Amino acid sequence: MRFVIRRAGFFVLTLWACLSLNFFLPRLMPGSPADRIIAHLHGAVSQATVRAIELSLGINNDQGIWSQYISYLGHTAVGNLGFSYSQGEPVSQVIAGGLPWTLGLVGITTILAFVLGTAIGAVAAWRRGSRFDGVMPPLFVFTTAIPFFWVGMVLILIFSVYLGWLPAGGNTSQLAVPSFSAGYVGDVLVHAVLPSLTLLITGIGGWVLTMRNNMVTTLTEDYVRMARAKGLSPARVMIDYGARNAILPNLTGFAMSLGFVVSGAVLVEYVFNYQGVGYYLLNAVGYDDYPLMQGLFLIITVAVLAAILLSDVATAILDPRTRTAG
Amino acid sequence: MAIPVTAGPSEPAARLIGAGSRRLTALRRFTQAVRANRKATIGVVLMAIFIFVSLFPGLLAHQSPTAYSSDITAAPSAAHWLGTDNIGADIYAQVIDGTRNVMILAIAVGALTTAVAMVIGVAAAYLGGVWESVLSFVTDVLLVIPIFPLLIIVATYVPNAGNIVLILVLSFTGWSYTARQLRSQAQSLRNRDFLLAARVRGERAFYVIMVEIIPTMTSLLLASFLNNALYAVLAGSGLQFIGIGKSDNVSWGTTLYWANQNAAWTTGRYLWFIVPGLCIALLGVAFAFINYAFDEIGNPALRPLSAAKVRKAAEAHTGRRASDGSRAS
């Protein structure tokens, strides 16, 4: 219980740190965001417009910076993230439009990468010295070092341009109407294949390598030798005695990997014009749309924190030691 | 720099001269360790090539990487080995001249993040109390906040970011993981006798940290330098690829940005993005392989086994099990 409270406290503080970054970054950096937005409007802008723009950004020079800060926190707490002028709708609506796509893409791909990577790593360590173990680790060291966006470009070249099997970008075909028909769902899936493959290729290596290294250490433990000596089937020893214990550091590493996955998602959505959170983030950057940028950064942080919380819970279920250690 | 020594013919020479000199003996041991490990060999050779190119780009490319010409998006030819880009500049020259910027970015960020992590991680563990709580909190927050979106936002507030801004931003955000590793390492040392002795001698905190604690972490620091350099190559190129940073900076990421802007794959100019991307991948592989090789040299349990060794180990194992069994009965 103490463990849960401490983690929850940490997440609240982290969220607060993220909101403060959002608030203070534009104010610390040279040049005012309002000036840049005004520069986009090309031409004479009345004093009243300048003031309106500043107010919409939460800049109110009549108030002190701290009372602006308090009102910013208050607005965010009730879900008022401001208005995105580049998209012409409230920030919360832009997020609602983009988030499901990103969650679907990143969520499914991360789980796939975790399951596949952990399995490959476990088997490589189990069959240590085999040809499988000779080829796999160096191969995955290589895949972790290639840039996401480049993998995406090469996949487009092979599967879209050269073979013509899969679409090169977009969430769906241009004229597709959202519905629960087989045709629409199929269309969505076909468009998701290349982006997820990109994330999978670059993301799987980390899981394979850490799992192999953990498993190599775990397999030398006495309880594994004991299980072998009892004459348990090799599959049972590998999965229940080896993998179950070796997987724990991998679960903790989940938190570390999420930042990696999110950065990959941003780049992959950019390459494939996949209209998720990362796509809108880069769009917002292009238009100096600060409210949208801040809202998206906030929601990405919340999503990552939620996923870390889930991995904490999973670790606590699998490993009784974390429950008592607090 | 010991690296060029591995490039074949000079190695026996080093062995001859090294007969009397202790420094050269260490060099020879390093060379042997690198040659014995296949990953290390590949990593070091790749790295030597990139270092050479970044030091002497003029030997390999004679054209300007940024000069306008009327020959735009030309196909590869004898004059332009990789073709030209949308302003008619030579892409081969961009790849060669861009190497230096990428190498500077990688080495600077690797060194800076490691230094910051060292100061913060070790200070947190050594000072204890409130300092430890505050520094650990900052480290942990930075660890879970999605860094890449943060990088994008920070970089947009600094328009036309050149290499130096990129280095500072990447270093400022990239130190947290290393700091956490170093902190737990330093915590495990806290109550060792040699540190207690130093404290009893009345040494100052700064002396204890620099002279007593840091030297025990050399391998961790080296690994973190290599890791963070790899991170810098990937994140820096990623930022340049999405158009953040100066668009006329000669760098692999920038070349890729222009290739993407001009949809190089639809016009058949494949080499425009394949070559710079491959360079990023190979430099990344060089850092990663050297890192894994050091890991394997330091921790023999992780080394790949040859089939013969496995058989021998298995025989030894069954043999021992049999003898264990006889003893038990």
Boltz contact constraints between the chains, C-beta under 6 A:
constraints:
  - contact:
      token1: [A, 14]
      token2: [B, 141]
      max_distance: 6.0
  - contact:
      token1: [A, 14]
      token2: [B, 144]
      max_distance: 6.0
  - contact:
      token1: [A, 17]
      token2: [B, 141]
      max_distance: 6.0
  - contact:
      token1: [A, 18]
      token2: [B, 145]
      max_distance: 6.0
  - contact:
      token1: [A, 29]
      token2: [B, 157]
      max_distance: 6.0
  - contact:
      token1: [A, 128]
      token2: [B, 305]
      max_distance: 6.0
  - contact:
      token1: [A, 129]
      token2: [B, 305]
      max_distance: 6.0
  - contact:
      token1: [A, 129]
      token2: [B, 307]
      max_distance: 6.0
  - contact:
      token1: [A, 129]
      token2: [B, 310]
      max_distance: 6.0
  - contact:
      token1: [A, 134]
      token2: [B, 304]
      max_distance: 6.0
  - contact:
      token1: [A, 141]
      token2: [B, 288]
      max_distance: 6.0
  - contact:
      token1: [A, 141]
      token2: [B, 292]
      max_distance: 6.0
  - contact:
      token1: [A, 142]
      token2: [B, 285]
      max_distance: 6.0
  - contact:
      token1: [A, 145]
      token2: [B, 281]
      max_distance: 6.0
  - contact:
      token1: [A, 145]
      token2: [B, 284]
      max_distance: 6.0
  - contact:
      token1: [A, 145]
      token2: [B, 285]
      max_distance: 6.0
  - contact:
      token1: [A, 145]
      token2: [B, 288]
      max_distance: 6.0
  - contact:
      token1: [A, 146]
      token2: [B, 281]
      max_distance: 6.0
  - contact:
      token1: [A, 147]
      token2: [B, 234]
      max_distance: 6.0
  - contact:
      token1: [A, 147]
      token2: [B, 237]
      max_distance: 6.0
  - contact:
      token1: [A, 147]
      token2: [B, 280]
      max_distance: 6.0
  - contact:
      token1: [A, 149]
      token2: [B, 241]
      max_distance: 6.0
  - contact:
      token1: [A, 150]
      token2: [B, 277]
      max_distance: 6.0
  - contact:
      token1: [A, 153]
      token2: [B, 273]
      max_distance: 6.0
  - contact:
      token1: [A, 156]
      token2: [B, 265]
      max_distance: 6.0
  - contact:
      token1: [A, 157]
      token2: [B, 265]
      max_distance: 6.0
  - contact:
      token1: [A, 161]
      token2: [B, 265]
      max_distance: 6.0
  - contact:
      token1: [A, 213]
      token2: [B, 302]
      max_distance: 6.0
  - contact:
      token1: [A, 216]
      token2: [B, 301]
      max_distance: 6.0
  - contact:
      token1: [A, 259]
      token2: [B, 146]
      max_distance: 6.0
  - contact:
      token1: [A, 259]
      token2: [B, 147]
      max_distance: 6.0
  - contact:
      token1: [A, 262]
      token2: [B, 146]
      max_distance: 6.0
  - contact:
      token1: [A, 263]
      token2: [B, 148]
      max_distance: 6.0
  - contact:
      token1: [A, 266]
      token2: [B, 148]
      max_distance: 6.0
  - contact:
      token1: [A, 267]
      token2: [B, 238]
      max_distance: 6.0
  - contact:
      token1: [A, 270]
      token2: [B, 242]
      max_distance: 6.0
  - contact:
      token1: [A, 282]
      token2: [B, 242]
      max_distance: 6.0
  - contact:
      token1: [A, 285]
      token2: [B, 156]
      max_distance: 6.0
  - contact:
      token1: [A, 293]
      token2: [B, 153]
      max_distance: 6.0
  - contact:
      token1: [A, 297]
      token2: [B, 149]
      max_distance: 6.0
  - contact:
      token1: [A, 297]
      token2: [B, 153]
      max_distance: 6.0
  - contact:
      token1: [A, 300]
      token2: [B, 146]
      max_distance: 6.0
  - contact:
      token1: [A, 300]
      token2: [B, 149]
      max_distance: 6.0
  - contact:
      token1: [A, 301]
      token2: [B, 145]
      max_distance: 6.0
  - contact:
      token1: [A, 304]
      token2: [B, 146]
      max_distance: 6.0
